[in-house]
């Protein structure tokens, strides 16, 4: 997936690459045209110099080849010439030019000039044909030529220079575009980093507003307004949950008490069974209300822990003793392995709710006539590990990432086993408050192992 920064760099590099290429092509062709125009002028000047010398000769005087050969022209290299009569008779012959076809002889008119590029073997020549007439009306055709080696060498140097400059320019453009886009997107990166760390627990945070009055500033202001609205909605929801849970708990307690009194007094078995069912459902509602109230308190007072010096081994033994009657009903044995006496500063009641929840879940999801193992051991780095392992139905690997989410419950067990889906969410939040970690490993139809890692000193 291409980022916007990458697309900008690619766009800049492509545009400048096209511009560099067009610019190089224009420069190259302009230089080529200018070089050949200069070569044409020099060759014409050379031809006129030869023509002037020839015109001064008398038809009865032999042509002085050495004198003609001594004539030079600045800017030319490898000059050569041949001289013809108008009927095609060769008066002065050159070994190289004689290899060039003479089809242009008939096309040359008086005082006209024809330029052509010709190749003889591996050598390239720029050839000029021109016709002239002497004072005694003798007609001649002069063929002059010069090597284009220097011109091509200059063009080759220019080509290789562009071959180096264009990639170097593209690299510089890419680097410049990278730093420009990095600077431009720096406020956006900060906003993204801040937004990534904003959750339901720290909605009081806001994005940094850039100083520049541009689109990024408008975006950050809009996002801050959106976070403000979400924060207000969360606060309203938390207040509602806390107030509703508190208001519901009292009538539920009254209902439960009254149902227990009626259950003791009534003799009709059918009515008694109905009251037992009502009591069971009331107990579920009471637990759910208690969990919601705990969640609301954790959200509202997340930074507050009632720390005291406690013995973790004794707390685990107390929790196991509390849950033992529930385990006995399913003929499940709770095995404790508390070899070390561990003291630490922690919130006793909150840790107790974690361990009770983990043991309760282990009992719920374990098969009858099985065992739950609770182990306390010291770890490196002033940490302790508390593990609760069962031999129950296990958790699917696809569900493990979600089990600590609030109200999450597997569809497969929702109908079979009661629960609110809040227990593990509360456990994780309390562990996080203690700067610890909770981990889980599980195999279907084998069992589940929850491990709570806590630091012995969180002060």
Secondary structure as the mmCIF struct_conf table of DSSP 4:
data_model
#
loop_
_struct_conf.conf_type_id
_struct_conf.id
_struct_conf.beg_label_comp_id
_struct_conf.beg_label_asym_id
_struct_conf.beg_label_seq_id
_struct_conf.end_label_comp_id
_struct_conf.end_label_asym_id
_struct_conf.end_label_seq_id
HELX_RH_AL_P HELX_RH_AL_P1 UNK A 4 UNK A 55
TURN_TY1_P TURN_TY1_P1 UNK A 56 UNK A 56
BEND BEND1 UNK A 57 UNK A 57
TURN_TY1_P TURN_TY1_P2 UNK A 59 UNK A 60
BEND BEND2 UNK A 61 UNK A 61
HELX_LH_PP_P HELX_LH_PP_P1 UNK A 62 UNK A 63
HELX_RH_AL_P HELX_RH_AL_P2 UNK A 65 UNK A 69
TURN_TY1_P TURN_TY1_P3 UNK A 70 UNK A 70
TURN_TY1_P TURN_TY1_P4 UNK A 74 UNK A 75
BEND BEND3 UNK A 78 UNK A 78
STRN STRN1 UNK A 80 UNK A 85
TURN_TY1_P TURN_TY1_P5 UNK A 86 UNK A 87
BEND BEND4 UNK A 88 UNK A 88
STRN STRN2 UNK A 90 UNK A 92
TURN_TY1_P TURN_TY1_P6 UNK A 95 UNK A 96
HELX_RH_3T_P HELX_RH_3T_P1 UNK A 97 UNK A 99
BEND BEND5 UNK A 100 UNK A 100
TURN_TY1_P TURN_TY1_P7 UNK A 103 UNK A 104
HELX_RH_3T_P HELX_RH_3T_P2 UNK A 105 UNK A 107
HELX_LH_PP_P HELX_LH_PP_P2 UNK A 108 UNK A 109
STRN STRN3 UNK A 110 UNK A 110
TURN_TY1_P TURN_TY1_P8 UNK A 111 UNK A 111
STRN STRN4 UNK A 113 UNK A 120
TURN_TY1_P TURN_TY1_P9 UNK A 121 UNK A 122
STRN STRN5 UNK A 123 UNK A 133
TURN_TY1_P TURN_TY1_P10 UNK A 135 UNK A 136
STRN STRN6 UNK A 139 UNK A 147
HELX_RH_AL_P HELX_RH_AL_P3 UNK A 149 UNK A 196
TURN_TY1_P TURN_TY1_P11 UNK A 197 UNK A 197
TURN_TY1_P TURN_TY1_P12 UNK A 200 UNK A 201
TURN_TY1_P TURN_TY1_P13 UNK A 203 UNK A 204
HELX_LH_PP_P HELX_LH_PP_P3 UNK A 207 UNK A 210
BEND BEND6 UNK A 211 UNK A 212
BEND BEND7 UNK A 214 UNK A 214
HELX_RH_AL_P HELX_RH_AL_P4 UNK A 215 UNK A 265
HELX_RH_AL_P HELX_RH_AL_P5 UNK A 269 UNK A 300
BEND BEND8 UNK A 301 UNK A 301
TURN_TY1_P TURN_TY1_P14 UNK A 302 UNK A 303
STRN STRN7 UNK A 307 UNK A 311
HELX_RH_AL_P HELX_RH_AL_P6 UNK A 312 UNK A 329
TURN_TY1_P TURN_TY1_P15 UNK A 330 UNK A 331
STRN STRN8 UNK A 333 UNK A 338
BEND BEND9 UNK A 340 UNK A 340
STRN STRN9 UNK A 343 UNK A 347
HELX_RH_AL_P HELX_RH_AL_P7 UNK A 348 UNK A 365
BEND BEND10 UNK A 366 UNK A 366
HELX_LH_PP_P HELX_LH_PP_P4 UNK A 367 UNK A 367
BEND BEND11 UNK A 368 UNK A 369
STRN STRN10 UNK A 371 UNK A 379
TURN_TY1_P TURN_TY1_P16 UNK A 380 UNK A 382
STRN STRN11 UNK A 383 UNK A 389
BEND BEND12 UNK A 392 UNK A 393
HELX_RH_AL_P HELX_RH_AL_P8 UNK A 397 UNK A 400
TURN_TY1_P TURN_TY1_P17 UNK A 401 UNK A 404
BEND BEND13 UNK A 405 UNK A 405
TURN_TY1_P TURN_TY1_P18 UNK A 406 UNK A 407
HELX_RH_AL_P HELX_RH_AL_P9 UNK A 411 UNK A 414
TURN_TY1_P TURN_TY1_P19 UNK A 415 UNK A 416
BEND BEND14 UNK A 417 UNK A 417
BEND BEND15 UNK A 421 UNK A 421
HELX_RH_AL_P HELX_RH_AL_P10 UNK A 423 UNK A 433
TURN_TY1_P TURN_TY1_P20 UNK A 434 UNK A 435
STRN STRN12 UNK A 437 UNK A 443
TURN_TY1_P TURN_TY1_P21 UNK A 444 UNK A 446
STRN STRN13 UNK A 447 UNK A 455
BEND BEND16 UNK A 456 UNK A 456
#
